[in-house]
Amino acid sequence: MKRKLKRVEEGDLIEDNLWGFGGFLRLLKLCMVKMLGCECFRWCRGGGEELPLPRPQPFSLPSPIPEWPPGQGFATGKINLGELEVVEIIKFESVWSCNLLRGKSKGVTFYKPVGIPDGFFCLGHYCQPNDQPLRGYVLVARERVASSPEVYCDYDSDSDLPALTKPVNYSLVWSTDAHGNGCGFFWLPNPPVGYKAMGILVTETPEEPNVEEVRCVREDLTETCEISDTILATASNPFQVWNTRPCRRGMFCKGVSVGTFFCTTYFVSDEEELEIACLKNLDPTLHAMPNLNQINALIKHYGATVFFHPDEDCMPSSVQWFFKNGALLYEYGNPKGEPIDCWGSNLPSGGTNDGAFWIDLPADDYGRNYVKKGNLESAELYVHVKPALGGTFTDIVMWIFCPFNGPANLKIGLMSIQMNKIGQHVSDWEHFTLRISNFTGELWQGYFSQHSGGEWVDAFNLEFIEVENIFDLFPTELYGEEGPTGPKEKDNWVGDERW
């Protein structure tokens, strides 16, 4: 699967901060919401008292989600995890809000899911900052009947216990008033032996919630989770709230994020196991992943158009063009390079990156300079599709190849100083990732790589343009490094795996 690229020609209207391949996928630095060390608050019930807080408005993509080609379980609204079936809930009712009186943040609101289908059960509540659109989810679950043909497990469970059960009772984690006169109360479900809690409940009264409000999950159907972004932190009356995510993430991992949050009144170390867990996908078929026709439709609907700055010297090309135009394979101890077959059939395979072989530019000066410039006409986007978060999301990774990465530029004010050979290297790969919800087919996030890392951007922080119903991103800042960046042995490939 390949997609052609475009170049911005001289005379085209472009902004000074337009990113090109010299700054390919330099991501705008987003303002990450971290409310640390805040001491002054205004508490407010969900109904609103005194000063009403501005509430986040739901976010929707600028164009409606199309009808996807037929398939198996993709974009059906439900995902089978083996013994459990889960549904994504994106509609919420506000339970309680806090307004930060100091700092730039607008506060935090805690929500409970609404519109839960019959037979499904809440696993926990949701929260987010008030200075971003309301766009999150929590999963609700029901137990599947073992005789159902769509239920599949790749393990033998020795347990006769049901997959879901009510908590024994609750522990009060924190409240806005130590004497019980506040209006925000945070409750941790206490699961029976052999079960795990999935999230926290929030109420506006001191009465302990009914055990029917939530369900705990049998331990063998869960995986450990960890804290992620800080949503709220107080210095006085210490209290912290975080997003959560599976500890093990990547295309082969089974952890499924529930969308709930975790909160404590004590310090949480990196090695500490949380009192809540995430789900585990025990269906090896990953039936919710899109098929080939659906992948093509997703790329047609969401695939990015890549723009290049007219002053860029090192353009991309196809891998075949690079091989055909003089790329040489070198082996340690042999000073003479070997021409590479256009399909790479004579390249070494297997083993590890031990430095025994490497690829270089043509030996003659003309050939080297010619190949360094690349060939935009032959350039293509190479697509890699992989499951994410236990098959509840699909990552569409788009790779671009550049024969040569030019030197880095040092930017001082309006000046740009070329750093000679710093940053130069042969054969460079760059990528960006589109993360799609397998519940609906909605674009959820984008990952943009850069040297030694990268960054996830929520869909509401992307700028959409009307070019064949696809989007493009214009960073507000240029990073100091020129030229593309690639996976190699750095963090910018596994970066989107880790998040």
C-alpha positions in Angstrom: 0.0 0.0 0.0 1.6 3.2 -1.1 0.7 6.9 -1.2 2.2 9.6 -3.3 3.8 12.7 -1.9 3.6 16.4 -2.8 6.1 19.2 -2.9 5.3 22.9 -2.2 6.5 24.7 -5.3 8.0 28.2 -5.3 5.3 30.8 -5.4 2.8 28.6 -3.4 1.4 30.3 -0.4 3.1 28.9 2.6 3.5 30.2 6.2 6.9 30.8 7.6 6.4 28.0 10.1 5.3 25.4 7.6 7.1 22.2 8.2 8.8 20.5 5.3 11.0 17.5 5.0 13.9 19.5 6.4 11.6 19.6 9.4 9.6 16.5 8.5 7.2 15.7 11.2 8.5 18.3 13.6 5.6 18.4 16.0 4.2 21.5 17.4 4.8 21.6 21.1 1.5 21.2 22.7 0.6 22.6 26.1 0.3 19.4 28.2 -2.2 19.8 31.0 -0.3 19.3 34.3 -1.7 21.0 37.4 1.0 20.5 39.9 1.4 22.1 43.3 -2.0 23.9 43.2 -3.3 24.8 46.6 -6.3 27.1 45.9 -9.5 25.4 44.8 -13.2 26.2 44.3 -15.2 23.0 44.7 -18.5 22.6 42.9 -21.2 20.0 42.8 -22.1 18.5 39.4 -25.3 20.6 39.3 -23.3 23.8 39.8 -23.3 26.1 42.7 -22.0 29.7 43.2 -19.8 30.3 40.2 -20.7 27.9 37.4 -17.7 26.3 35.8 -17.3 26.3 32.0 -17.8 22.7 31.0 -15.8 21.1 28.1 -17.9 20.6 25.0 -17.9 17.3 23.1 -15.5 17.1 20.2 -16.3 15.6 16.8 -14.2 15.3 13.7 -14.9 17.9 11.0 -16.4 15.3 8.7 -18.7 12.4 9.6 -17.3 8.9 9.8 -18.1 7.2 6.6 -19.7 3.8 6.2 -16.8 1.4 6.2 -16.6 -1.7 3.9 -18.0 -4.9 5.4 -15.8 -6.9 7.7 -15.9 -8.9 10.8 -15.7 -7.0 14.1 -14.3 -3.6 13.1 -16.4 -0.5 13.9 -19.3 -2.5 15.2 -19.4 -0.7 18.5 -18.5 -3.9 20.5 -15.3 -5.8 21.0 -15.0 -9.4 22.2 -12.1 -10.0 24.6 -12.8 -13.7 25.2 -15.0 -14.2 28.2 -15.9 -10.5 28.2 -17.5 -8.2 25.7 -16.9 -4.5 26.0 -18.6 -1.4 24.7 -17.0 2.1 24.5 -19.0 4.8 26.3 -18.3 8.4 25.2 -21.4 10.1 26.7 -21.0 11.3 30.3 -22.8 13.1 33.1 -20.8 15.4 35.3 -20.6 14.3 38.9 -18.2 16.8 40.5 -15.8 19.6 39.4 -13.0 21.5 41.0 -12.0 25.0 39.8 -8.3 25.9 40.2 -8.1 29.5 41.3 -4.4 29.8 40.5 -2.5 29.0 37.3 -3.6 28.8 33.7 -5.7 25.6 34.0 -9.5 25.8 34.0 -10.0 22.9 36.5 -11.0 19.3 36.3 -14.4 17.6 36.0 -15.2 14.0 37.0 -17.9 12.1 35.0 -19.9 8.9 35.2 -20.8 7.1 31.9 -24.4 7.3 30.8 -26.3 5.3 28.2 -24.9 2.0 29.2 -26.5 -0.8 27.2 -28.7 -3.3 29.0 -26.6 -6.2 30.4 -23.4 -4.2 30.5 -21.8 -2.9 33.7 -19.8 0.2 34.6 -16.1 -0.4 35.6 -15.3 3.0 36.8 -15.6 6.8 36.2 -13.8 9.2 33.9 -12.1 12.6 34.4 -10.3 15.2 32.3 -9.2 18.8 32.5 -11.7 21.5 31.6 -9.4 23.3 29.2 -9.8 20.7 26.4 -12.8 19.3 24.5 -14.7 16.5 26.2 -13.3 13.6 24.3 -12.6 10.4 26.3 -14.1 7.0 26.9 -14.6 4.3 29.4 -15.3 0.7 28.7 -18.4 -1.1 30.1 -18.5 -4.9 30.1 -20.7 -7.9 30.2 -19.9 -11.6 30.5 -20.2 -13.7 27.4 -22.0 -17.0 27.4 -19.3 -19.7 27.0 -21.3 -21.6 24.4 -21.6 -18.6 22.1 -19.7 -19.3 18.8 -18.0 -15.9 18.9 -16.5 -16.5 22.3 -12.9 -17.7 22.0 -10.2 -18.1 24.7 -6.6 -19.1 24.1 -6.2 -20.4 27.6 -7.7 -22.9 29.9 -9.3 -21.2 32.9 -9.4 -23.3 36.1 -11.8 -20.9 37.7 -15.5 -21.5 38.1 -16.0 -17.9 39.2 -17.9 -15.6 37.0 -16.0 -13.0 34.9 -17.7 -10.1 36.7 -18.8 -9.6 40.2 -19.9 -6.8 42.6 -17.4 -5.3 45.0 -17.6 -6.3 48.7 -17.7 -2.6 49.6 -15.8 0.6 49.1 -12.9 2.5 50.7 -13.0 6.3 50.8 -9.8 7.4 49.1 -10.2 11.1 49.6 -12.8 13.8 50.0 -12.8 17.6 49.8 -13.5 17.8 53.6 -11.9 15.5 56.2 -15.1 15.8 58.3 -17.3 14.7 55.5 -18.8 18.1 54.7 -17.3 18.4 51.3 -18.9 17.7 48.0 -16.4 15.4 46.3 -15.9 11.8 47.5 -13.6 9.3 45.8 -14.3 5.6 46.3 -12.1 2.6 45.5 -14.1 -0.6 45.1 -12.9 -3.5 47.3 -13.0 -6.6 45.2 -13.6 -10.1 46.4 -10.6 -12.5 46.5 -9.6 -13.4 42.9 -10.9 -10.2 41.4 -9.6 -6.7 40.5 -11.1 -3.3 40.6 -11.0 -1.4 37.3 -11.5 2.2 38.4 -12.6 4.8 40.9 -16.2 6.1 41.6 -16.9 9.7 42.5 -19.9 10.9 44.4 -21.1 14.3 45.7 -22.4 12.9 49.0 -20.6 11.1 51.8 -22.8 8.0 51.6 -20.9 4.9 50.3 -22.1 4.0 46.8 -24.3 1.0 46.2 -22.3 -2.2 45.3 -24.5 -2.5 42.2 -22.9 0.7 40.7 -19.8 -1.1 39.4 -18.3 -4.5 38.7 -14.9 -6.0 39.4 -13.2 -8.4 37.0 -11.8 -11.8 37.6 -8.0 -11.5 38.0 -7.0 -13.8 35.2 -8.9 -11.5 32.7 -6.9 -8.5 33.7 -3.4 -7.1 33.4 -1.5 -4.5 35.5 -1.8 -0.9 34.6 0.3 2.2 35.5 -0.2 5.9 36.0 0.3 8.2 33.0 -0.5 11.9 32.7 -1.1 13.9 35.9 -4.7 15.3 35.8 -4.8 16.9 39.2 -2.3 17.4 42.1 -2.7 19.4 45.3 0.0 20.5 47.7 -2.2 21.0 50.8 -4.5 18.1 51.7 -2.4 16.0 49.3 -4.3 14.4 46.5 -3.2 13.3 43.0 -5.2 12.0 40.0 -3.7 10.3 36.9 -4.8 8.8 33.7 -3.9 5.1 33.5 -2.7 2.8 30.8 -1.5 -0.9 30.5 2.0 -1.5 31.8 2.9 -3.6 28.7 2.1 -2.0 25.4 2.9 -2.8 21.8 1.6 -4.8 18.9 2.0 -8.2 20.7 0.6 -7.1 24.1 -2.9 -7.8 25.3 -3.5 -5.0 27.8 -6.7 -3.0 27.1 -7.1 0.5 28.6 -10.4 0.9 30.4 -10.3 4.7 30.2 -10.7 5.2 34.0 -8.4 7.2 36.3 -6.5 6.4 39.5 -6.1 8.6 42.6 -4.2 8.5 45.8 -3.1 10.6 48.8 0.4 9.2 48.8 3.4 8.9 46.6 3.2 6.2 43.9 6.6 4.7 42.8 7.2 3.4 39.3 7.5 -0.2 40.6 4.3 -0.1 42.7 1.4 -2.1 41.5 -1.8 0.0 41.4 -5.0 -1.0 43.2 -6.8 -1.0 39.9 -6.1 -3.0 36.7 -6.8 -2.9 33.0 -8.5 -5.6 30.9 -6.8 -8.3 28.9 -7.8 -9.4 25.4 -7.8 -13.2 25.4 -9.2 -13.5 21.8 -6.2 -14.3 19.6 -8.1 -13.6 16.4 -8.2 -9.9 17.2 -11.6 -9.9 15.4 -12.0 -6.1 15.8 -9.0 -5.3 13.6 -9.9 -3.9 10.1 -9.5 -6.1 7.0 -7.6 -5.0 3.9 -10.6 -3.2 2.3 -11.3 -1.4 5.5 -7.6 -0.4 5.9 -7.7 1.1 2.4 -10.9 3.0 3.3 -9.3 4.3 6.5 -6.2 5.6 4.6 -8.4 7.2 2.0 -10.4 9.0 4.6 -7.7 9.9 7.1 -4.4 9.6 5.2 -2.2 12.7 5.5 -0.9 14.8 2.6 2.8 15.4 3.2 4.1 18.8 2.2 7.8 19.7 1.6 9.5 23.0 1.8 10.8 24.4 -1.6 14.2 24.9 0.0 14.7 21.4 1.1 17.8 19.8 -0.3 17.4 16.2 0.8 14.2 14.9 -0.7 12.8 11.4 -0.2 12.7 8.6 -2.8 11.5 5.0 -3.1 13.8 2.4 -1.7 14.1 0.8 -5.2 15.2 4.2 -6.7 18.0 4.3 -4.1 19.2 0.8 -4.9 19.0 1.3 -8.6 21.0 4.5 -8.5 24.2 3.2 -7.0 23.7 2.4 -3.3 26.4 0.1 -2.2 26.6 -2.7 0.4 29.8 -2.8 2.5 31.1 -5.6 4.7 33.5 -5.0 7.5 37.1 -5.7 6.3 36.2 -5.3 2.6 36.9 -1.8 1.2 34.9 -2.4 -2.0 31.2 -2.0 -1.9 28.8 -4.3 -3.7 25.9 -2.9 -5.8 22.5 -3.7 -4.3 19.8 -5.5 -6.3 16.8 -3.2 -6.8 14.6 -5.5 -4.6 17.4 -5.9 -2.0 17.7 -9.6 -2.6 21.4 -9.6 -1.9 21.1 -7.8 1.4 22.1 -9.8 4.5 19.1 -11.1 6.6 18.7 -12.3 10.2 21.1 -11.7 13.0 21.5 -8.4 14.9 22.8 -4.9 14.1 26.4 -5.9 14.8 28.0 -3.4 12.4 29.3 -6.2 10.1 27.4 -4.7 7.1 26.2 -1.2 6.1 24.8 0.7 3.2 26.5 3.7 1.7 26.2 6.2 -1.2 27.8 5.6 -4.6 31.6 5.9 -4.5 31.9 8.6 -7.2 31.2 12.3 -6.3 28.6 12.8 -9.1 26.7 9.7 -8.0 26.9 10.6 -4.3 25.6 14.1 -4.9 22.8 12.9 -7.2 21.6 10.3 -4.8 21.8 12.7 -1.8 19.1 14.9 -3.4 16.6 12.0 -3.6 13.8 11.7 -6.1 10.4 13.0 -5.1 8.7 11.5 -8.2 9.5 8.0 -7.0 8.8 8.6 -3.3 6.1 6.6 -1.6 4.5 6.2 1.8 5.0 2.6 3.0 2.1 1.5 5.3 2.5 -0.8 8.3 -0.7 -1.7 10.2 -0.6 -3.1 13.7 -2.9 -3.6 16.7 -2.6 -1.3 19.7 -3.9 -1.6 23.3 -4.9 -5.2 22.9 -6.6 -4.8 19.5 -9.0 -2.1 20.6 -7.2 0.4 18.4 -5.4 0.1 15.1 -2.2 1.9 14.4 -1.6 2.8 10.7 2.1 3.7 10.5 3.2 5.5 7.4 6.9 5.4 6.6 8.9 7.5 4.2 12.4 6.8 3.1 15.1 9.4 2.4 18.5 8.3 0.8 20.4 11.0 2.9 19.8 13.1 5.9 21.4 16.5 5.6 23.3 18.4 8.3 21.5 19.8 11.3 20.7 23.5 11.5 21.2 25.6 14.6 18.4 28.1 14.9 19.2 31.4 16.7 16.3 33.8 16.4 15.7 34.3 12.7 19.1 32.9 11.8 19.7 29.3 10.7 23.3 28.1 10.8 24.2 24.8 9.1 26.2 22.5 11.4 28.4 20.9 8.7 28.3 17.2 9.2 26.4 17.0 12.5 23.3 14.9 11.9 24.3 13.6 8.5 23.6 9.9 7.8 22.8 7.6 4.9 19.4 5.8 4.5 16.9 7.5 6.8 13.4 6.5 7.7 10.7 8.8 9.1 7.2 7.8 10.2 3.9 9.1 11.6 1.1 7.0 13.1 -2.6 7.3 12.9 -4.4 5.6 15.8 -7.9 4.5 15.0 -10.6 3.3 17.4 -11.7 -0.2 16.5 -15.0 0.4 18.1 -16.1 3.1 15.6 -13.3 3.7 13.1 -12.8 7.2 14.5 -9.4 8.9 14.3 -8.3 9.1 17.9 -4.6 10.3 17.9 -1.6 10.9 15.7 2.0 10.1 16.6 4.7 12.3 15.0 8.3 11.0 15.4 11.4 13.1 15.9 15.0 12.3 16.9 15.2 10.3 20.1 11.4 10.3 20.6 8.2 11.7 19.4 4.8 12.8 20.7 1.2 11.7 20.6 -1.3 14.4 19.6 -5.0 14.1 20.3 -7.3 14.5 17.3 -8.8 17.7 18.7 -5.3 19.3 18.6 -4.8 18.5 14.9 -5.7 21.1 12.2 -7.9 19.7 9.5 -7.8 20.9 5.9 -10.2 20.2 3.1 -8.0 18.2 0.7 -9.8 15.1 -0.3 -11.2 14.8 3.2 -7.7 14.3 4.7 -5.8 16.3 7.3 -2.4 17.9 7.7 -0.6 19.4 10.6 1.2 22.7 10.7 3.5 23.1 13.7 3.7 26.4 15.4 7.4 25.9 16.1 10.3 24.4 14.1 12.7 22.2 16.0 16.4 22.9 15.8 17.3 19.8 13.8 17.1 19.8 10.0 16.3 16.7 7.9 14.3 13.6 8.6 14.6 11.3 11.5 14.3 7.5 11.6 13.9 4.6 13.8 17.3 3.0 13.8 18.1 2.2 17.4 16.5 5.3 18.9 13.2 5.8 20.7 11.2 7.3 17.9 9.9 3.9 16.6 9.2 2.3 19.9 7.8 5.6 21.2 4.4 5.1 19.7 4.5 1.5 21.0 5.2 2.7 24.5 2.2 5.1 24.5 
